Amino acid sequence: MMTTFTKQQWIVLVLLILSKFLSTILWSLQAPFYPAEAERKNATPFESGIVLGMYEIMVFILCPLISTQLPKIGAFRCFHLGFVTSAISTIAFGFLDKLDGRYVFIALSLVLRILEAAGSSGVFLATYTLTNRLYPGSVATVFGIIESTFAIGMAAGPPIGGILFELGSPDFGFTTPFLAVGILMLLVSMATYRLLPRDPIYQQNNISKKNKKYRISESTIGITQEDIDESESPNFGFFGLLKIHKAALYSVVGMCASICVGFLTGTLELHVRQFGLTPFTTGVLFLTYGGVYASTGFIWGILCDRLRRPEVITLVGSLLVLTSFIFIGPTIYIPIKPSLALTATSLAVFGLGLGGLYVSIYTLILKEAKTNGFPESSKTSALVAALWMQGISLGAFIGPILGGILLQNFGFQIATVSIIVIFLLVSLVVAVVMLYSDSTQLPPSETKSIS
């Protein structure tokens, strides 16, 4: 448990949290001002939408590819190569407003978003691999804490971008957000380079006595020989994991949860205009579900570590999301008038359910990999993280598109019916899986440590 963490483990956890926060901000930092800049370059809304959505699509594509190579690259090098790549491409993105010409602007925007996504994919996968290595008895708990940071970063990206844009206006408004975040990432990378544990092949004979006190030792992080001599069997590759029906199913559930987030990103502001809110109040409302998710994610993680059936958390999370979308409009079938209080309460319930879904899904995919004979290795950790990330990123891409189309044609209250139907099906499927699962379950201690 967390009370037994060493000082070094706490230091590394703080660095992983900060790194995840900065990498996640890149998903949405430019949302408040990039479309306007693209419009000034005569780009169409469709073109700027493709640029913003390119991040999620590339994460979806690159995660499986990086996960299969991570054992060869090493978690330490993968983390730092990814983090520095994201930082440099973010800084470069800040100078795109100096370019003339629509096509050059859009083309370089796409290239830099692809580099940002490639770097962040490496950081995310390495982070989850290090989590499994460093905290073998509390994987779900630590994952819950780190994923709380993910929620904060996603929600905080637009307001942080907007504030920095205002501070830099009028001459450097577009540049300031990217330059500030990119430089901060480079500074954090210096700390992580010194303090994160090295991969075993580099760590054995190359750490001086001076540095040993800062790095977690090989014995502490639980590295096994399998981390170096990784099996290349195709049965234990990404498609082998995807062939495990339950693992694929849980990834789809994660995609559905992420669709909800994207749905609200594209529709909530239009729905709450009827309440006459200021832009600041609207921003705070967006932070409601992220704040609840962030403050409860570690609790869901503790529960997943302790329960024999983490599927229970998935079912509870699904029902909470279902309930929140029934009342957030409220849907046309509920004879209640829309109100700010009802919307805010529904968003809080949604954040609670979202945390339970994200944390339990990762735990369950990890469990299914273990049950189906995947070796306890860094490669398995990376593959599990890749499958989880694929579902999340694909849902983040689909959600705004689905929400925008339905909102334009039917309005918010009817549009929410689509999410209600999705999570009625998700809840039903998860309940059926629980009822018909094998009665013999792995004890929690056997599903926690894939190092």
Secondary structure, DSSP 4 states (H G I P E B T S, - for coil): -GGG--HHHHHHHHHHHHHHHHHHHHHHTTTTTHHHHHHHTT--HHHHHHHHHHHHHHHHHHHHHHHHHHHHH-HHHHHHHHHHHHHHHHHHHTTGGG--SHHHHHHHHHHHHHHHHHHHHHHHHHHHHHHHHH-TT-HHHHHHHHHHHHHHHHHHHHHHHHHHHHHHTTTSTTHHHHHHHHHHHHHHHHHHHHHSPPPHHHHSS---HHHHTTS--TTTTT--GGGTS----GGGSHHHHHTSHHHHHHHHHHHHHHHHHHHHHHHHHHHHGGGT--HHHHHHHHHHHHHHHHHHHHHHHHHHHH-S-THHHHHHHHHHHHHHHHHTTT-TTS-----HHHHHHHHHHHHHHHHHHHHHHHHHHHHHHHHTT--SSHHHHHHHHHHHHHHHHHHHHHHHHHHHHHHHHH-HHHHHHHHHHHHHHHHHHHHHHHHHS-S----HHHHS---
